[in-house]
């Protein structure tokens, strides 16, 4: 690999948040749609897990079953619920009595943003244990020195007390949760206690990490803390290219840490149904997905590239003419380390913050007038009136 400038892939038009996988490979041996569908139909017929569903949940589940079984439905319609490859893997990892509830919440995550519907809680909650990161990836806003300058107040780590307060509010209400956002979650010295507090509380708890800070203690915390999906962020199979993309990163160190994770998983947690994924950002033409599969497939269950979203300069990009509404306004909510609540992470400096979890509840903020005003402006093709929505490509 030469030291020439990376051939950056220019992002044009729009960024579809509904399906951001550029490439995806699953190592799972049991991902046949028919097998999964037979299992789902059996669970539905026997009403497994129905006791924890309310009337609205059952209506959603009925719609899911109808979509999955009706071959006459227009399959090109975006409003039709389908089983993607990663969803099939998640279903495989669940017990029968968890499937119905999972499908209800997956429907809320995938279809509500399309039909522009909300209820009392976000389908997905992203909590930021740390906005601080030890990397300076070329495609990330951590390269913005006005963001990482400690004097400007964006850098910090969430306290355990605040984290527990958030978790207590959403148990039984939000089933899809990520511990990650603007920074590296394992940079928080209390991450083990945070994970321990999540044990047994969510159907799908995900952690995104660059794996560089993953020591043995943190590995055990991840494997014993109720994590359903661990995503190791890596973008190349070549050491030099990796270092160019993930500045300050060392591929050999990351490989060793993930190998250690896999060894501990096999020896100590062999019955644990956890999904491991290496996921990179498809930023440069030099990145080779086949090489990624060759390197990582022996260590993880899934290998993926996500589409590049140019968010590293959200506030300096020119205003565009996109009028489509951003799906994230109906899909997920972000809670920063200091309790500040934001509708997206493209707005990494929180111009659009709707409040603070220290003063209001998740439910009140999600359904607040401020949040709904953003939604209404986007629906009425007025996102050009909101910054940085007016220069963002996410739909």
Secondary structure as GFF3:
##gff-version 3
##sequence-region A 1 395
A	DSSP	three_ten_helix	17	19	.	.	.	ID=ss1
A	DSSP	beta_strand	21	26	.	.	.	ID=ss2
A	DSSP	alpha_helix	33	45	.	.	.	ID=ss3
A	DSSP	three_ten_helix	50	52	.	.	.	ID=ss4
A	DSSP	alpha_helix	55	69	.	.	.	ID=ss5
A	DSSP	alpha_helix	85	92	.	.	.	ID=ss6
A	DSSP	alpha_helix	96	110	.	.	.	ID=ss7
A	DSSP	alpha_helix	112	115	.	.	.	ID=ss8
A	DSSP	beta_strand	124	127	.	.	.	ID=ss9
A	DSSP	beta_strand	136	137	.	.	.	ID=ss10
A	DSSP	three_ten_helix	141	143	.	.	.	ID=ss11
A	DSSP	alpha_helix	145	148	.	.	.	ID=ss12
A	DSSP	three_ten_helix	150	152	.	.	.	ID=ss13
A	DSSP	alpha_helix	160	170	.	.	.	ID=ss14
A	DSSP	beta_strand	176	179	.	.	.	ID=ss15
A	DSSP	three_ten_helix	185	187	.	.	.	ID=ss16
A	DSSP	alpha_helix	191	198	.	.	.	ID=ss17
A	DSSP	beta_strand	204	209	.	.	.	ID=ss18
A	DSSP	alpha_helix	216	224	.	.	.	ID=ss19
A	DSSP	beta_strand	229	233	.	.	.	ID=ss20
A	DSSP	alpha_helix	239	245	.	.	.	ID=ss21
A	DSSP	beta_strand	246	247	.	.	.	ID=ss22
A	DSSP	alpha_helix	251	268	.	.	.	ID=ss23
A	DSSP	beta_strand	275	282	.	.	.	ID=ss24
A	DSSP	alpha_helix	289	296	.	.	.	ID=ss25
A	DSSP	beta_strand	302	307	.	.	.	ID=ss26
A	DSSP	alpha_helix	328	331	.	.	.	ID=ss27
A	DSSP	beta_strand	332	335	.	.	.	ID=ss28
A	DSSP	beta_strand	340	342	.	.	.	ID=ss29
A	DSSP	beta_strand	355	356	.	.	.	ID=ss30
A	DSSP	alpha_helix	362	366	.	.	.	ID=ss31
A	DSSP	alpha_helix	369	379	.	.	.	ID=ss32
A	DSSP	three_ten_helix	383	385	.	.	.	ID=ss33
A	DSSP	three_ten_helix	389	391	.	.	.	ID=ss34
###
